[in-house]
Amino acid sequence: MKVEMKDIVELSKARWFVYAWSEIYGWLANSWDYGPYGSLLKENIKNLWIKEFVQKKDDMMLLDSSILLNPKVWVASWHVWWFSDPLIDDKNTNERFRADKLLEDLIEKLWNNALNHLQSTYWVNNLVPESWPLEKQTEVMRGEKVKNPNSGKEGNWTEAKKFNLMFKTFQWVTEDSTATVYMRPETAQWIFVDFPNVLRTSRRKIPFGVAQVGKAFRNEITPGNFIFRTREFEQMEIEYFCEPGKDLETHATWKADCKNFLVNTLSLKEENLRLRDHEADELSHYSNATTDIEYKFPFGWWELRWVADRTDFDLKAHMSESKQDMSYFDPVNNKKYVPYVIEPSVGLNRLFLTVIADAYTVEWEWEETRTYLKLDPKVAPIKVWVLPVVKKIGEDAKKVYKQLAEEFMCEYDEVWTIGKRYARFDEIGTPFCVTIDSSNFELGNVTVRFRDSMEQEIVAISELNEFLRKKMK
Ligand code: ATP
């Protein structure tokens, strides 16, 4: 059964994963809050990422930087000039779109014939509109009579122009250019800016890496697809510093590590993932190699994360702007160089959506459909639900709950019939329910029910924690 985006959105809202922001004031479009289960799920993904890439690696450190940085950072990194998307307006409806995204849709429609047709008619040499000059994007939009996706009619397209995605704000009491600061559009830059500090205080030798998780802000032209693209989001980024010349092999290692995390730690289905290496003419001006890891969302294959070899571009840019030496002295080989850097980067919210989409399962059960989230126990927001069969044994059930809550994120529930409760917890992705009834309880036992198979097993209360701990592995 094909899962639609609306199914995922509905379940997320109904089961307290994600809410529309400030609903009582009429909502701010494309802003979302994470409810009780959403917050826990997001936290679990984040902690697993930290465990995998910081705790389990002896060459990685975790840092946390501020959101407002000195504006010179964004001048040095070229964000003030280059951090933009191609904006195009439909003069008929006064709506704004990202030209590159409309052109990607066009390419999908042209399918096998796309490269042939676009090459012979417009002299473009790849199918990555983002890399075409703005004039070319305009020419193809107009020449191909691209439709406005909302009105369904041919758009009356303006020239495509650059639209800077950084949110500006002001510090101090005046609102002039000297007080302008930017909300960070990515978490990575601080890691470069503080590279000399990290080097000095950690006394690390290259290669080593720095990881950071935090909020980023982009004034996206077309946010959408639920939490896939929003203006406020969280990123999990790594800058891994290595010796020039060793960058391509380091890039290959990180590519494999990232895929391994998605498949083996988060248990995403491998057939829903693909790695796409950027073509030479698609690479950013600073990059030696870039790989997008794409996921098959209900709305198509889209970038989930990327792994980029950013060479020494960022450190050199900050050296030039700050006039500080950021080079590294290699004591073993007695040489000095500016390190190259590999950047594996992923949006936490986008990964959250991926985890839910991947776990969303619909099965036929007794001539009815059963919907549940087949979440890996490691990511599931609630690991165990404790439920007395009838309210009057609630006190006994609460004792079991307390015993489990010492170790696992649990919830206790005594409302509704057992069947209805199971259905609800399955939709939240809870892998285990512990049911308490008086006859078993008197013998020192409870029943553990498994979400995926719906099978049940009697377990001694004294061994319950150990039993669940093993099952969670
Ligand atoms: P896109 O092409 O989807 O806008 P991007 O290539 O600009 O993304 P990067 O700058 O590479 O994105 O950011 C690294 C990661 O941060 C992305 O792979 C994605 O997971 C996440 N990300 C970027 N922009 C957003 C956003 N507006 N909302 C949610 N996540 C985002």
Residues whose N, C-alpha, C, O or C-beta is under 5 A from the ligand:
A	BS01	ATP	R218 E220 I227 F228 R229 T230 F233 E303 L304 R305 W306 S345 V346 G347 R350
